[in-house]
Amino acid sequence: MEDESGNEGDGYTLSDSPLARWRIEFSKSFQNHLDRSAPHLVRRWLVTLIAAVIYIYRVYYAYGFFVVSYGLATYILNLLIGFLSPKVDPELEALDPASASSESSKDSDEFKPFVRRLPEFKFWYAATKAFVVAFVMTFFSFLDVPVFWPILLCYWLFLYFLTMKRQIVHMVKYRYVPFDFRKKRYGGNDKPSSSNSPQGDENTAQT
């Protein structure tokens, strides 16, 4: 009896407390705004650019937090590499004989869309959140570690050029481009087939 009453009491405090309900409503509202902002690519990145400018001005005004800035820049570089890299590494596919045989059986001229390891929306969200978190960290004085910032800048530039060189060599070696500048065009009577549409996929799946 005591356990049942205790469990009921714990369930009531966890699920029906005002703080828990506020957190659930806030998370739903926040996720709704994120979903609605997904098609607006330019507006989203403008918000990230504004956040980056505010952070740079904050660091310039405080003349400190260079270690925080170095960590932020390294994190953004890591996100950029994930954005430019394919989801499946071609080196691993080349080492796998099963995948190599399946790829050789397909037509070499078949169009294969580039699938990123880090999608654009996740890249934007992680970068924006990183700038916001780094901006908040600049208000804590114990994070302002004294350091000679030109050394950090030179080391990060060296890391950037080395990483981008390796990425470009990887792109040239396996012949992939992380950007698609082509536009889909249809003629007057040409329409996308039902097999390419979501409804066509559902119909084929049902059959």
Salt bridges, closest charged atoms under 4 A:
ASP89 OD1 - HIS170 NE2 3.13
GLU91 OE2 - HIS170 NE2 3.62
GLU103 OE1 - LYS112 NZ 2.54
GLU120 OE1 - ARG44 NH2 2.99
ASP180 OD1 - ARG182 NE 3.31
